[in-house]
Amino acid sequence: MQPQQGCIKNSDLLFKIAKDGYQKASQGHVIHRQNDAIVAIVFSALALEAFINELLVIAKREKLSGSSEDWLDKLIEAIEEPKY
C-alpha cells in the first residue's frame, strides 16, 4: 500500500507576491522602489521553483492513476533530480 502523499500548491501565492512587488516598484516612491523590485525578483524565482515542483507531483499522480502517456515519463525524467 502506498503512503498518502500531499501537495501544497503555493506557486500562485508566491506569484501574487512577486506581481505585487513589481506593481509597487513601478508606481511607488523612489525610496521603496529598489526593495519592491528585489521582492519581485526573488518571489518570481520562488514561484517558478514551486510551480516546477508542483508540476512534478501532478505528473507523478497522473502516472500512478494509470495514464500511459509517453510525455508524462519524459516530463518526470526531465524534472526529477538525477540520482547518483
Protein Blocks (a to p, Z undefined) as FASTA:
>chain_A
ZZddddddfklmmmmmmmmmmmmmmmmcfklmmmmmmmmmmmmmmmmmmmmmmmmmmmmm
mmmnopacfklmmmmmmmpccdZZ
